[in-house]
């Protein structure tokens, strides 16, 4: 699939795997500074059958499957694997890109509706069931030339994709709520260490390379179904057309939900896409091809406007791959791309929420008294804010109707449930079960949320809220930030992980992810920070740092700040009452903290007041300040030629 410049690849002499293919050996990769975010450890199942066995819980009664014949008979794993490999190989067999594909539009089983063309002889490849879909011929350019002599199932509806997934993709089931439960294979999270960007003339000087960067360099010679044509960005003036070519119905439905869905009229006039994703995640890349470090590879070529996914079936790679694209394209148009939640009050006041996993970003940005513009990815242009996506990708672990009623009710027909475990007989999902992974997910259209604002656009934000779960317990529950402090803490992207279950880990671990999304950004973090400060200054937005973590001591001795108090703080920010509060300045971090917030005990607003051991508080405060300072050293030399700006941002950090 991926080849080196001269068309040859090397394989290890380490025995043979399934289908007689040489085994691909991978080496353990060294740790680096890239934020892993929602990436997870591969599941422990040794075979695909073991993985499928984790998905279903045994219960009674169930129908015996032994001896079933006819159309409901299930092919063996070996036969299915052979069919899949043949299909992928035939679809992606082109060695040149000079000639366009011979495309059969629609369903190959309905010969009366498709032109007769020579077919590749594949007796073991399953025929595709009859489907109904928009009969719009996609515009194909040279970048689509790998689709030779193949059938294109174009923009199928969710119901049609359900049929395809259930018929051809083992591990696809309809749950009791009507959602489609699927498995993403051994990869149940993103693989940020396997994302590569082609180093080419048009973008090389714009991108962030080197230590800490998520962009791993490769050259342009390494590159070598279902088709969705969709949009990114609800702002029609800055909309991006994307085409997703995938080999799994599950992936097609996932992107149908996550991108903006065109109307039939828009599909008629879709034309050539601005960017194309080729997802052949079932097919591993060659570990020994130049630039590859494992059997997984997520490669972006900005000049060719293409992304190729190999060796992972985790659908989130497509979503975040397009987000990386927007992090490149939008700043080139002087539009700020943001990894944030966004909501709007009844009076049109907009707030942005930034925060890493566990900080409460989704919980706090979802407010029944406010409209949801989006939960994860946004743009801030001269027109205001706009959601990049058309759906939500919510975590499902320990999901309960009482705690997250909106997400619970959104899991219905059309929703994709990733890697969940369900009852074998009733198909009821057990959201507490972590047998497959803790990173269980639901992908659904944003219209499934009752208070979603459609179209997902809003005016310029009034408040920019940076969330941190400080497990060291020394950051105040709320601080008002200057522009320089907003830039500093935005670039830092801080939260803390609490002590884990591993032996020997007894204290919190600081985590920094630049711009609260280091795995996705393309340019240097200071580029985005400077744009954020400029837009805040122009439109009068206020920055806030809100700690949703610990008070009265670090994790293990103090206690987590009550969610009810945090909600009161957020309400006060929305209402504007905190702008008129009295403030005092903390030591070390120099943060402005209010002396009073309605509904919140005044004593917790100053962290030192809640610690019994003042010496321990001061030591912990200095320790956290040092961690901030050490993390920020990698960004200082990249602030450009403006020494004044550099000095202002450095002064906004901890001072000893």
VENDA-V853686 format. One record per residue. N is the residue number from 1. RES is the residue in one letter. D_LAST is the distance of its C-alpha to the last C-alpha in Angstrom with 2 decimals. Layout:
BEGIN
n=N res=RES d_last=D_LAST
n=N res=RES d_last=D_LAST
END
This chain:
BEGIN
n=1 res=X d_last=54.25
n=2 res=X d_last=51.58
n=3 res=X d_last=53.06
n=4 res=X d_last=51.91
n=5 res=X d_last=53.07
n=6 res=X d_last=56.53
n=7 res=X d_last=57.25
n=8 res=X d_last=56.97
n=9 res=X d_last=54.68
n=10 res=X d_last=54.56
n=11 res=X d_last=54.97
n=12 res=X d_last=54.34
n=13 res=X d_last=57.32
n=14 res=X d_last=56.09
n=15 res=X d_last=59.05
n=16 res=X d_last=59.98
n=17 res=X d_last=58.61
n=18 res=X d_last=60.31
n=19 res=X d_last=62.97
n=20 res=X d_last=63.27
n=21 res=X d_last=60.15
n=22 res=X d_last=58.07
n=23 res=X d_last=55.04
n=24 res=X d_last=51.71
n=25 res=X d_last=49.16
n=26 res=X d_last=45.44
n=27 res=X d_last=42.72
n=28 res=X d_last=39.53
n=29 res=X d_last=36.82
n=30 res=X d_last=33.53
n=31 res=X d_last=30.39
n=32 res=X d_last=28.38
n=33 res=X d_last=25.61
n=34 res=X d_last=28.04
n=35 res=X d_last=27.60
n=36 res=X d_last=30.75
n=37 res=X d_last=30.78
n=38 res=X d_last=34.30
n=39 res=X d_last=35.56
n=40 res=X d_last=37.11
n=41 res=X d_last=38.70
n=42 res=X d_last=42.39
n=43 res=X d_last=44.84
n=44 res=X d_last=46.49
n=45 res=X d_last=50.02
n=46 res=X d_last=51.89
n=47 res=X d_last=54.50
n=48 res=X d_last=54.85
n=49 res=X d_last=57.31
n=50 res=X d_last=54.80
n=51 res=X d_last=52.30
n=52 res=X d_last=54.98
n=53 res=X d_last=55.88
n=54 res=X d_last=52.39
n=55 res=X d_last=52.82
n=56 res=X d_last=55.79
n=57 res=X d_last=56.23
n=58 res=X d_last=59.72
n=59 res=X d_last=61.72
n=60 res=X d_last=65.41
n=61 res=X d_last=67.60
n=62 res=X d_last=67.32
n=63 res=X d_last=69.97
n=64 res=X d_last=70.89
n=65 res=X d_last=70.25
n=66 res=X d_last=72.68
n=67 res=X d_last=75.62
n=68 res=X d_last=74.41
n=69 res=X d_last=76.20
n=70 res=X d_last=76.37
n=71 res=X d_last=73.70
n=72 res=X d_last=71.30
n=73 res=X d_last=71.34
n=74 res=X d_last=67.95
n=75 res=X d_last=67.89
n=76 res=X d_last=66.53
n=77 res=X d_last=62.96
n=78 res=X d_last=64.37
n=79 res=X d_last=66.49
n=80 res=X d_last=63.68
n=81 res=X d_last=61.33
n=82 res=X d_last=64.10
n=83 res=X d_last=64.73
n=84 res=X d_last=61.08
n=85 res=X d_last=60.73
n=86 res=X d_last=63.96
n=87 res=X d_last=62.90
n=88 res=X d_last=59.51
n=89 res=X d_last=61.08
n=90 res=X d_last=63.80
n=91 res=X d_last=61.40
n=92 res=X d_last=59.05
n=93 res=X d_last=61.59
n=94 res=X d_last=61.57
n=95 res=X d_last=60.70
n=96 res=X d_last=60.88
n=97 res=X d_last=59.48
n=98 res=X d_last=62.10
n=99 res=X d_last=64.39
n=100 res=X d_last=63.67
n=101 res=X d_last=64.20
n=102 res=X d_last=67.45
n=103 res=X d_last=66.22
n=104 res=X d_last=68.25
n=105 res=X d_last=67.18
n=106 res=X d_last=67.11
n=107 res=X d_last=68.57
n=108 res=X d_last=70.43
n=109 res=X d_last=72.60
n=110 res=X d_last=74.16
n=111 res=X d_last=76.04
n=112 res=X d_last=77.89
n=113 res=X d_last=74.72
n=114 res=X d_last=73.38
n=115 res=X d_last=74.85
n=116 res=X d_last=76.47
n=117 res=X d_last=74.64
n=118 res=X d_last=74.86
n=119 res=X d_last=72.78
n=120 res=X d_last=71.06
n=121 res=X d_last=73.05
n=122 res=X d_last=70.91
n=123 res=X d_last=73.23
n=124 res=X d_last=70.52
n=125 res=X d_last=68.21
n=126 res=X d_last=68.47
n=127 res=X d_last=69.91
n=128 res=X d_last=67.70
n=129 res=X d_last=68.97
n=130 res=X d_last=70.25
n=131 res=X d_last=67.57
n=132 res=X d_last=67.47
n=133 res=X d_last=64.82
n=134 res=X d_last=64.33
n=135 res=X d_last=66.75
n=136 res=X d_last=64.65
n=137 res=X d_last=64.73
n=138 res=X d_last=61.22
n=139 res=X d_last=60.75
n=140 res=X d_last=60.25
n=141 res=X d_last=58.91
n=142 res=X d_last=58.63
n=143 res=X d_last=55.41
n=144 res=X d_last=57.51
n=145 res=X d_last=60.03
n=146 res=X d_last=59.06
n=147 res=X d_last=60.86
n=148 res=X d_last=64.33
n=149 res=X d_last=67.32
n=150 res=X d_last=65.36
n=151 res=X d_last=65.50
n=152 res=X d_last=62.85
n=153 res=X d_last=62.26
n=154 res=X d_last=60.80
n=155 res=X d_last=58.68
n=156 res=X d_last=60.16
n=157 res=X d_last=59.72
n=158 res=X d_last=57.76
n=159 res=X d_last=61.11
n=160 res=X d_last=62.32
n=161 res=X d_last=59.11
n=162 res=X d_last=59.52
n=163 res=X d_last=63.01
n=164 res=X d_last=61.86
n=165 res=X d_last=59.01
n=166 res=X d_last=61.23
n=167 res=X d_last=64.08
n=168 res=X d_last=62.30
n=169 res=X d_last=58.83
n=170 res=X d_last=58.88
n=171 res=X d_last=56.29
n=172 res=X d_last=56.79
n=173 res=X d_last=57.94
n=174 res=X d_last=58.25
n=175 res=X d_last=56.51
n=176 res=X d_last=57.93
n=177 res=X d_last=55.80
n=178 res=X d_last=57.21
n=179 res=X d_last=54.11
n=180 res=X d_last=54.51
n=181 res=X d_last=52.86
n=182 res=X d_last=52.09
n=183 res=X d_last=50.53
n=184 res=X d_last=48.20
n=185 res=X d_last=49.16
n=186 res=X d_last=46.92
n=187 res=X d_last=43.97
n=188 res=X d_last=42.73
n=189 res=X d_last=39.50
n=190 res=X d_last=38.34
n=191 res=X d_last=38.03
n=192 res=X d_last=35.07
n=193 res=X d_last=35.35
n=194 res=X d_last=38.91
n=195 res=X d_last=38.37
n=196 res=X d_last=39.35
n=197 res=X d_last=39.66
n=198 res=X d_last=42.31
n=199 res=X d_last=41.00
n=200 res=X d_last=43.40
n=201 res=X d_last=43.69
n=202 res=X d_last=43.32
n=203 res=X d_last=39.86
n=204 res=X d_last=38.29
n=205 res=X d_last=36.14
n=206 res=X d_last=34.86
n=207 res=X d_last=33.64
n=208 res=X d_last=30.39
n=209 res=X d_last=31.25
n=210 res=X d_last=29.52
n=211 res=X d_last=26.75
n=212 res=X d_last=25.76
n=213 res=X d_last=28.64
n=214 res=X d_last=31.32
n=215 res=X d_last=33.93
n=216 res=X d_last=35.84
n=217 res=X d_last=38.21
n=218 res=X d_last=41.98
n=219 res=X d_last=44.93
n=220 res=X d_last=47.51
n=221 res=X d_last=50.41
n=222 res=X d_last=49.25
n=223 res=X d_last=50.42
n=224 res=X d_last=53.47
n=225 res=X d_last=59.47
n=226 res=X d_last=57.84
n=227 res=X d_last=56.76
n=228 res=X d_last=54.63
n=229 res=X d_last=54.29
n=230 res=X d_last=51.52
n=231 res=X d_last=48.88
n=232 res=X d_last=45.12
n=233 res=X d_last=43.57
n=234 res=X d_last=45.36
n=235 res=X d_last=45.05
n=236 res=X d_last=48.50
n=237 res=X d_last=47.46
n=238 res=X d_last=44.94
n=239 res=X d_last=46.71
n=240 res=X d_last=46.81
n=241 res=X d_last=49.93
n=242 res=X d_last=49.42
n=243 res=X d_last=52.02
n=244 res=X d_last=51.40
n=245 res=X d_last=53.89
n=246 res=X d_last=53.70
n=247 res=X d_last=55.99
n=248 res=X d_last=55.31
n=249 res=X d_last=56.37
n=250 res=X d_last=53.27
n=251 res=X d_last=51.06
n=252 res=X d_last=53.24
n=253 res=X d_last=53.02
n=254 res=X d_last=49.26
n=255 res=X d_last=48.84
n=256 res=X d_last=51.53
n=257 res=X d_last=49.28
n=258 res=X d_last=45.91
n=259 res=X d_last=46.98
n=260 res=X d_last=48.69
n=261 res=X d_last=52.42
n=262 res=X d_last=54.80
n=263 res=X d_last=57.97
n=264 res=X d_last=61.29
n=265 res=X d_last=61.67
n=266 res=X d_last=58.27
n=267 res=X d_last=59.24
n=268 res=X d_last=62.47
n=269 res=X d_last=60.56
n=270 res=X d_last=57.55
n=271 res=X d_last=58.42
n=272 res=X d_last=56.25
n=273 res=X d_last=52.82
n=274 res=X d_last=49.63
n=275 res=X d_last=48.30
n=276 res=X d_last=49.96
n=277 res=X d_last=48.77
n=278 res=X d_last=51.01
n=279 res=X d_last=50.25
n=280 res=X d_last=52.25
n=281 res=X d_last=49.84
n=282 res=X d_last=52.69
n=283 res=X d_last=53.24
n=284 res=X d_last=50.84
n=285 res=X d_last=49.73
n=286 res=X d_last=50.68
n=287 res=X d_last=47.87
n=288 res=X d_last=49.12
n=289 res=X d_last=49.22
n=290 res=X d_last=46.84
n=291 res=X d_last=43.28
n=292 res=X d_last=44.01
n=293 res=X d_last=42.06
n=294 res=X d_last=43.89
n=295 res=X d_last=46.83
n=296 res=X d_last=44.62
n=297 res=X d_last=43.89
n=298 res=X d_last=42.66
n=299 res=X d_last=43.28
n=300 res=X d_last=42.77
n=301 res=X d_last=44.65
n=302 res=X d_last=43.61
n=303 res=X d_last=46.47
n=304 res=X d_last=49.12
n=305 res=X d_last=47.42
n=306 res=X d_last=47.80
n=307 res=X d_last=46.03
n=308 res=X d_last=47.66
n=309 res=X d_last=46.80
n=310 res=X d_last=48.22
n=311 res=X d_last=47.88
n=312 res=X d_last=46.24
n=313 res=X d_last=47.93
n=314 res=X d_last=44.78
n=315 res=X d_last=45.39
n=316 res=X d_last=41.74
n=317 res=X d_last=41.61
n=318 res=X d_last=43.83
n=319 res=X d_last=41.80
n=320 res=X d_last=38.47
n=321 res=X d_last=40.26
n=322 res=X d_last=41.38
n=323 res=X d_last=37.91
n=324 res=X d_last=36.66
n=325 res=X d_last=39.56
n=326 res=X d_last=38.53
n=327 res=X d_last=34.98
n=328 res=X d_last=36.77
n=329 res=X d_last=39.65
n=330 res=X d_last=38.05
n=331 res=X d_last=35.26
n=332 res=X d_last=38.07
n=333 res=X d_last=39.70
n=334 res=X d_last=36.54
n=335 res=X d_last=36.38
n=336 res=X d_last=33.18
n=337 res=X d_last=33.72
n=338 res=X d_last=31.62
n=339 res=X d_last=31.25
n=340 res=X d_last=31.37
n=341 res=X d_last=33.61
n=342 res=X d_last=35.17
n=343 res=X d_last=37.23
n=344 res=X d_last=38.93
n=345 res=X d_last=39.99
n=346 res=X d_last=43.55
n=347 res=X d_last=42.66
n=348 res=X d_last=41.31
n=349 res=X d_last=37.56
n=350 res=X d_last=35.86
n=351 res=X d_last=32.63
n=352 res=X d_last=30.96
n=353 res=X d_last=29.36
n=354 res=X d_last=27.08
n=355 res=X d_last=26.28
n=356 res=X d_last=26.83
n=357 res=X d_last=29.46
n=358 res=X d_last=29.16
n=359 res=X d_last=27.04
n=360 res=X d_last=30.18
n=361 res=X d_last=30.69
n=362 res=X d_last=34.46
n=363 res=X d_last=34.86
n=364 res=X d_last=33.00
n=365 res=X d_last=34.52
n=366 res=X d_last=37.95
n=367 res=X d_last=38.95
n=368 res=X d_last=42.63
n=369 res=X d_last=42.07
n=370 res=X d_last=40.84
n=371 res=X d_last=42.31
n=372 res=X d_last=40.88
n=373 res=X d_last=40.59
n=374 res=X d_last=39.22
n=375 res=X d_last=37.13
n=376 res=X d_last=35.52
n=377 res=X d_last=36.06
n=378 res=X d_last=36.24
n=379 res=X d_last=36.55
n=380 res=X d_last=35.46
n=381 res=X d_last=37.92
n=382 res=X d_last=39.37
n=383 res=X d_last=41.67
n=384 res=X d_last=38.99
n=385 res=X d_last=37.96
n=386 res=X d_last=40.30
n=387 res=X d_last=40.37
n=388 res=X d_last=40.90
n=389 res=X d_last=42.86
n=390 res=X d_last=45.97
n=391 res=X d_last=45.02
n=392 res=X d_last=42.51
n=393 res=X d_last=41.48
n=394 res=X d_last=40.55
n=395 res=X d_last=39.53
n=396 res=X d_last=42.34
n=397 res=X d_last=41.18
n=398 res=X d_last=41.98
n=399 res=X d_last=43.19
n=400 res=X d_last=45.05
n=401 res=X d_last=47.11
n=402 res=X d_last=45.60
n=403 res=X d_last=41.94
n=404 res=X d_last=42.44
n=405 res=X d_last=45.88
n=406 res=X d_last=45.48
n=407 res=X d_last=44.70
n=408 res=X d_last=47.40
n=409 res=X d_last=49.99
n=410 res=X d_last=49.09
n=411 res=X d_last=50.25
n=412 res=X d_last=53.86
n=413 res=X d_last=56.30
n=414 res=X d_last=54.55
n=415 res=X d_last=51.24
n=416 res=X d_last=50.19
n=417 res=X d_last=48.92
n=418 res=X d_last=47.21
n=419 res=X d_last=47.46
n=420 res=X d_last=48.25
n=421 res=X d_last=50.67
n=422 res=X d_last=53.72
n=423 res=X d_last=56.87
n=424 res=X d_last=59.61
n=425 res=X d_last=62.30
n=426 res=X d_last=60.80
n=427 res=X d_last=58.06
n=428 res=X d_last=55.63
n=429 res=X d_last=52.04
n=430 res=X d_last=49.92
n=431 res=X d_last=46.37
n=432 res=X d_last=45.00
n=433 res=X d_last=46.52
n=434 res=X d_last=44.16
n=435 res=X d_last=46.97
n=436 res=X d_last=46.50
n=437 res=X d_last=42.77
n=438 res=X d_last=40.05
n=439 res=X d_last=39.65
n=440 res=X d_last=42.82
n=441 res=X d_last=43.08
n=442 res=X d_last=45.31
n=443 res=X d_last=45.94
n=444 res=X d_last=47.84
n=445 res=X d_last=48.55
n=446 res=X d_last=46.31
n=447 res=X d_last=49.53
n=448 res=X d_last=49.63
n=449 res=X d_last=46.83
n=450 res=X d_last=48.64
n=451 res=X d_last=46.12
n=452 res=X d_last=45.34
n=453 res=X d_last=45.65
n=454 res=X d_last=48.28
n=455 res=X d_last=47.87
n=456 res=X d_last=44.18
n=457 res=X d_last=42.85
n=458 res=X d_last=41.12
n=459 res=X d_last=39.84
n=460 res=X d_last=36.38
n=461 res=X d_last=33.58
n=462 res=X d_last=32.22
n=463 res=X d_last=29.31
n=464 res=X d_last=27.08
n=465 res=X d_last=25.76
n=466 res=X d_last=23.22
n=467 res=X d_last=23.78
n=468 res=X d_last=21.61
n=469 res=X d_last=22.89
n=470 res=X d_last=19.72
n=471 res=X d_last=21.20
n=472 res=X d_last=17.98
n=473 res=X d_last=18.64
n=474 res=X d_last=15.25
n=475 res=X d_last=15.79
n=476 res=X d_last=18.03
n=477 res=X d_last=21.68
n=478 res=X d_last=21.51
n=479 res=X d_last=19.21
n=480 res=X d_last=20.52
n=481 res=X d_last=18.94
n=482 res=X d_last=19.20
n=483 res=X d_last=20.93
n=484 res=X d_last=17.88
n=485 res=X d_last=16.14
n=486 res=X d_last=19.52
n=487 res=X d_last=19.68
n=488 res=X d_last=16.29
n=489 res=X d_last=17.22
n=490 res=X d_last=20.82
n=491 res=X d_last=20.10
n=492 res=X d_last=17.96
n=493 res=X d_last=20.76
n=494 res=X d_last=19.10
n=495 res=X d_last=20.97
n=496 res=X d_last=21.30
n=497 res=X d_last=24.53
n=498 res=X d_last=25.67
n=499 res=X d_last=27.04
n=500 res=X d_last=30.34
n=501 res=X d_last=33.66
n=502 res=X d_last=33.28
n=503 res=X d_last=33.34
n=504 res=X d_last=30.13
n=505 res=X d_last=27.73
n=506 res=X d_last=26.26
n=507 res=X d_last=22.89
n=508 res=X d_last=21.77
n=509 res=X d_last=21.28
n=510 res=X d_last=19.01
n=511 res=X d_last=21.18
n=512 res=X d_last=20.38
n=513 res=X d_last=23.35
n=514 res=X d_last=22.96
n=515 res=X d_last=24.54
n=516 res=X d_last=25.32
n=517 res=X d_last=28.18
n=518 res=X d_last=27.37
n=519 res=X d_last=30.78
n=520 res=X d_last=32.64
n=521 res=X d_last=31.05
n=522 res=X d_last=32.83
n=523 res=X d_last=30.85
n=524 res=X d_last=27.25
n=525 res=X d_last=24.84
n=526 res=X d_last=23.66
n=527 res=X d_last=27.34
n=528 res=X d_last=27.51
n=529 res=X d_last=24.19
n=530 res=X d_last=25.42
n=531 res=X d_last=28.76
n=532 res=X d_last=27.29
n=533 res=X d_last=25.35
n=534 res=X d_last=28.53
n=535 res=X d_last=30.73
n=536 res=X d_last=28.52
n=537 res=X d_last=28.48
n=538 res=X d_last=32.22
n=539 res=X d_last=33.26
n=540 res=X d_last=30.91
n=541 res=X d_last=29.21
n=542 res=X d_last=26.17
n=543 res=X d_last=23.41
n=544 res=X d_last=22.43
n=545 res=X d_last=20.26
n=546 res=X d_last=22.36
n=547 res=X d_last=21.52
n=548 res=X d_last=24.85
n=549 res=X d_last=23.53
n=550 res=X d_last=22.86
n=551 res=X d_last=22.28
n=552 res=X d_last=22.44
n=553 res=X d_last=21.14
n=554 res=X d_last=20.85
n=555 res=X d_last=24.06
n=556 res=X d_last=26.59
n=557 res=X d_last=25.59
n=558 res=X d_last=24.79
n=559 res=X d_last=27.03
n=560 res=X d_last=27.04
n=561 res=X d_last=26.79
n=562 res=X d_last=30.42
n=563 res=X d_last=31.75
n=564 res=X d_last=33.58
n=565 res=X d_last=30.38
n=566 res=X d_last=28.91
n=567 res=X d_last=32.24
n=568 res=X d_last=32.14
n=569 res=X d_last=28.75
n=570 res=X d_last=30.22
n=571 res=X d_last=33.36
n=572 res=X d_last=31.48
n=573 res=X d_last=29.76
n=574 res=X d_last=33.24
n=575 res=X d_last=34.84
n=576 res=X d_last=32.40
n=577 res=X d_last=31.90
n=578 res=X d_last=28.09
n=579 res=X d_last=28.05
n=580 res=X d_last=29.39
n=581 res=X d_last=27.26
n=582 res=X d_last=25.02
n=583 res=X d_last=21.27
n=584 res=X d_last=18.13
n=585 res=X d_last=14.46
n=586 res=X d_last=12.17
n=587 res=X d_last=8.66
n=588 res=X d_last=5.85
n=589 res=X d_last=8.82
n=590 res=X d_last=10.35
n=591 res=X d_last=13.72
n=592 res=X d_last=16.92
n=593 res=X d_last=18.93
n=594 res=X d_last=22.57
n=595 res=X d_last=23.83
n=596 res=X d_last=27.07
n=597 res=X d_last=28.67
n=598 res=X d_last=32.40
n=599 res=X d_last=33.33
n=600 res=X d_last=29.89
n=601 res=X d_last=29.05
n=602 res=X d_last=26.53
n=603 res=X d_last=24.82
n=604 res=X d_last=23.58
n=605 res=X d_last=21.90
n=606 res=X d_last=18.91
n=607 res=X d_last=17.97
n=608 res=X d_last=16.95
n=609 res=X d_last=20.52
n=610 res=X d_last=22.09
n=611 res=X d_last=20.60
n=612 res=X d_last=22.76
n=613 res=X d_last=20.44
n=614 res=X d_last=17.30
n=615 res=X d_last=15.90
n=616 res=X d_last=16.56
n=617 res=X d_last=14.91
n=618 res=X d_last=11.51
n=619 res=X d_last=11.97
n=620 res=X d_last=13.14
n=621 res=X d_last=10.44
n=622 res=X d_last=7.81
n=623 res=X d_last=10.79
n=624 res=X d_last=11.54
n=625 res=X d_last=8.27
n=626 res=X d_last=8.95
n=627 res=X d_last=12.49
n=628 res=X d_last=11.96
n=629 res=X d_last=10.28
n=630 res=X d_last=13.16
n=631 res=X d_last=15.70
n=632 res=X d_last=14.97
n=633 res=X d_last=15.50
n=634 res=X d_last=19.20
n=635 res=X d_last=19.44
n=636 res=X d_last=17.93
n=637 res=X d_last=21.16
n=638 res=X d_last=23.34
n=639 res=X d_last=22.42
n=640 res=X d_last=25.47
n=641 res=X d_last=26.19
n=642 res=X d_last=24.33
n=643 res=X d_last=21.29
n=644 res=X d_last=20.59
n=645 res=X d_last=20.43
n=646 res=X d_last=18.15
n=647 res=X d_last=15.65
n=648 res=X d_last=16.00
n=649 res=X d_last=15.46
n=650 res=X d_last=12.35
n=651 res=X d_last=10.91
n=652 res=X d_last=12.11
n=653 res=X d_last=9.93
n=654 res=X d_last=6.67
n=655 res=X d_last=3.81
n=656 res=X d_last=0.00
END
